[in-house]
Amino acid sequence: MDILKDKTILLGITGGISAYKAPDIASKLRQLGANVDVVMTESAAKIITPRTLQSITNRQVHTDMWQPVENFRAGHISLAESADVIVIAPATANTIAKLACGMADNLLCSTVLATRTPVIMSPAMNDNMLNNPVTQKNISKLKDRGFVIIEPGYGHLLSGKIGQGRLPETAEIIDIIRLVLSRGGDLKGKRFVVTAGGTREAIDPVRFIGNRSSGKMGFAIAQAARDRGAEVTLISTVECYPAAGIRMIAVESAGEMKKAVEEAVVAADALIMAAAVADYQVEQVSGNKIKKADGVLSLKLIKTPDILSEVKGSFIKVGFAAESENLVENAITKLKEKGLHLIAANDITAKDSGFGSDNNRVTIIDRNERAEVLPLMSKREVADRILDRIKEII
């Protein structure tokens, strides 16, 4: 289940031109199952209408300190206490300065001052305003008070210049919200190392031996563990935008992955090898591109390192078995040979799951050879089921 489901997000919108992006933030949060309360400054309401946000959130939009309240509770107090997290996007230099000084002359500032919930702030403004020493000092003050500051994006600005000061993309803002909400999760304080993607074993500077792994299962496990409070290192052969709070290590070959895993598992609680590591590599890699010629090209292949078998430690080891026949039997053999605590086996012949798909159908097997057969579900749901089993062992 997404960590945002049924959470109450208070979205504060201030009067920067980037306020036009706020409806998209509210919409995406709603789609992910969150309840969204909106507080707009007077300036923000001149850029986008409260009615727009009200239609998206299906909730009253708050703009006035003096609007009538229900049950005799002041609006800013009620909003401050009901929110799981407050997100101010965009945050103008004016609002940043007010909050740094502890001012409470509008509903948004009053609500922030009255809350004990985490506050995320996404500054967005002209680059000269952003880099002004006063603004930077105000941002530093808020950081020192525990505010989470999202670094502004780089690109085209309203002035026509290219520089830093843009409101980040919605996905990045929501990812930071997830990171903040993950504090105190059921895996808090645990360290996980996750691998993802298929390794590439070089033949020459152009060609390689590889496989069909997309890395999606590993990414899902890494994000699920992060969302549950774990400290996560993701070792991947697939280029991707790293999720907030996840340490990303890029590798290519099985040898590189093994070295990265050996270094990362020191003091780790669990290693989850979701990567599809190639079984063979070329014995002698050509330094130059091999020219096409008539006849047969022969390559001598040797085994790659067996990472799960060779990496030792007191951490929990979880592997994956991609099989085309004798699923459970082959998975149990692999579990025993590699000394695993759990193995997740999936049938690669299934057309509705597996490589490249957003869904998976796996069987989780433990050291007692007990097999838990999961139905077809999203890879994120599979990730949480695997983490549930790891939590039991921990």
Buried (B, 14 or more C-beta within 10 A) or exposed (E): EBBBEEBBBBBBBBBBBBBBBBBEBBBBBBEBEBBBBBBBBEBBBEBBBBEBBBEBBEBEBBBEBEEEEEEEEBBBBBBBEEBBBBBBBBBBBBBBBBBBEEEBEBBBBBBBBBBEBBBBBBBBBBBEBBEBEEBEEBBEBBEEEEBBBBEBBEEEBEEEEEBBBBBBBBEBBBBBBBBBBBEEBEBEEBBBBBBBBBBBBBBBEEBBBBBEBBBBBBBBBBBBBBBBBBBBBBBBBBEBEBBBBBEBBBBBBBBBBBBBBBEBBEEBBBBBBBBBBBBBBBEEBBEEEEEEEEEEEEBEEEEBBBBBBEBEEEBBBBBBBBBEEEBBEBBBEBBEEBEBBBBBBBBBEBEEBBBEBEBBBBBBBBBEEEBEEBEBBBBBBBBBBBBEBBBEEE
